[in-house]
């Protein structure tokens, strides 16, 4: 299969997770504890990706100086902060109605696509692992987004068309990431992987875990969820080799 087509198919996965979560919010109402536990599973997966896939691969690629990798990580973390600020600003603009929520989700999916594009430029297996991981992480995100719409007095069923357009930002992000890195030197790929690690790890610790704790799910289940998410990446990494 053409490499570019593979990237596009993989990039559709995070959007599929978001659509699944959106569908759950439109047609049913899962318990808050269920959403919290799934967010902890998503956090375990994200931490596993950084620890098992991104950082080891970056250290093996080329002979990049440690301080350059540190800078790349900090830049990725800074970009994640800027994206979070932009999303919060969009969400605070109530005049834009449902588009504020959908716009915020679109920005998040665009960053997911960039990560998948960068990962796929290094190896298809890494891109696939990133894509599958985002499915789990985006189900509770999609659910929360549409729940917020309904809580604001909007009927999610009336906005099915813009919801179905959400895969577009992920696909665009994947194209950008893949085209920039597909023929890059190993040093550039290493820097890009560490950048993605910073982009992924900070919001996991600062946003995903606190959001998962907000509905106060049982500690024993959240602990199991984090461990299961990390274990899933270990298995997927071994399978992808």
JOZI-V181589 format. One record per residue. RES is the residue in one small letter. SS is DSSP state (a for helix, b for strand, c for the rest). PHI is phi in degrees with one decimal (* if undefined). Layout:
BEGIN
res	ss	phi
RES	SS	PHI
RES	SS	PHI
END
This chain:
BEGIN
res	ss	phi
x	c	*
x	c	-57.1
x	a	-58.6
x	a	-64.3
x	a	-66.0
x	a	-59.9
x	a	-61.8
x	a	-64.2
x	a	-66.2
x	a	-65.1
x	a	-65.8
x	a	-73.7
x	a	-65.1
x	a	-61.1
x	a	-65.6
x	a	-63.2
x	a	-61.9
x	a	-65.6
x	a	-64.2
x	a	-63.4
x	a	-63.5
x	a	-62.5
x	a	-62.2
x	a	-61.9
x	a	-70.2
x	a	-75.4
x	a	-103.1
x	c	-153.7
x	c	-133.7
x	c	-62.9
x	c	-61.2
x	a	-60.1
x	a	-62.6
x	a	-64.0
x	a	-64.0
x	a	-62.4
x	a	-65.4
x	a	-66.7
x	a	-66.9
x	a	-67.4
x	a	-63.3
x	a	-62.5
x	a	-65.4
x	a	-60.5
x	a	-65.4
x	a	-61.8
x	a	-63.6
x	a	-63.3
x	a	-61.4
x	a	-65.3
x	a	-77.5
x	a	-97.1
x	a	-108.0
x	a	-67.9
x	a	-66.6
x	a	-60.4
x	a	-64.8
x	a	-63.6
x	a	-69.8
x	a	-84.9
x	c	-81.3
x	c	60.9
x	c	-134.2
x	c	-80.6
x	c	-62.0
x	a	-60.2
x	a	-66.4
x	a	-68.9
x	a	-66.1
x	a	-61.7
x	a	-62.3
x	a	-61.1
x	a	-62.8
x	a	-65.5
x	a	-64.6
x	a	-60.6
x	a	-64.5
x	a	-64.0
x	a	-61.5
x	a	-63.3
x	a	-66.4
x	a	-64.2
x	a	-64.1
x	a	-62.5
x	a	-64.4
x	a	-65.2
x	a	-63.6
x	a	-63.9
x	a	-65.5
x	a	-64.9
x	a	-65.9
x	a	-80.3
x	c	-88.6
x	a	-70.8
x	a	-64.9
x	a	-82.3
x	c	58.9
x	a	-64.9
x	a	-69.0
x	a	-65.2
x	a	-70.3
x	a	-65.8
x	a	-65.4
x	a	-64.3
x	a	-64.5
x	a	-62.3
x	a	-64.3
x	a	-63.0
x	a	-68.7
x	a	-62.7
x	a	-66.8
x	a	-60.1
x	a	-63.6
x	a	-60.9
x	a	-61.3
x	a	-66.3
x	a	-62.3
x	a	-64.8
x	a	-61.7
x	a	-68.4
x	a	-68.7
x	a	-83.3
x	c	-162.6
x	a	-62.1
x	a	-61.0
x	a	-65.9
x	a	-60.1
x	a	-66.8
x	a	-61.3
x	a	-62.6
x	a	-65.6
x	a	-63.4
x	a	-63.4
x	a	-72.1
x	a	-60.6
x	a	-62.5
x	a	-68.9
x	a	-91.0
x	a	-62.0
x	a	-65.4
x	a	-65.2
x	a	-64.0
x	a	-62.4
x	a	-63.7
x	a	-63.0
x	a	-72.5
x	a	-62.1
x	a	-64.3
x	a	-60.8
x	a	-66.2
x	a	-67.9
x	c	-90.6
x	c	96.1
x	c	-104.7
x	c	-93.4
x	a	-57.0
x	a	-66.5
x	a	-80.7
x	a	-117.5
x	a	-65.5
x	a	-67.1
x	a	-62.3
x	a	-63.6
x	a	-69.6
x	c	-84.0
x	c	-60.9
x	a	-62.1
x	a	-58.4
x	a	-59.2
x	a	-64.9
x	a	-66.2
x	a	-63.5
x	a	-61.4
x	a	-63.7
x	a	-61.4
x	a	-61.7
x	a	-62.9
x	a	-69.5
x	a	-66.7
x	a	-73.6
x	a	-114.7
x	c	-65.2
x	c	-113.3
x	c	-78.1
x	c	-69.5
x	a	-60.6
x	a	-62.7
x	a	-64.7
x	a	-65.0
x	a	-61.8
x	a	-62.2
x	a	-64.8
x	a	-65.6
x	a	-68.6
x	a	-58.2
x	a	-62.6
x	a	-59.6
x	a	-66.0
x	a	-65.1
x	a	-93.2
x	a	-72.5
x	a	-60.9
x	a	-65.0
x	a	-63.8
x	a	-77.0
x	a	-91.2
x	a	-120.6
x	a	-62.2
x	a	-65.6
x	a	-60.5
x	a	-64.6
x	a	-67.2
x	a	-83.1
x	a	-57.4
x	c	-81.1
x	c	47.4
x	c	-69.9
x	c	-57.1
x	a	-59.1
x	a	-62.5
x	a	-78.6
x	a	-67.6
x	a	-63.0
x	a	-63.5
x	a	-64.2
x	a	-62.1
x	a	-64.0
x	a	-65.8
x	a	-63.0
x	a	-64.5
x	a	-62.7
x	a	-60.0
x	a	-67.3
x	a	-60.0
x	a	-67.4
x	a	-63.5
x	a	-63.1
x	a	-67.1
x	a	-67.3
x	a	-75.9
x	c	-71.9
END
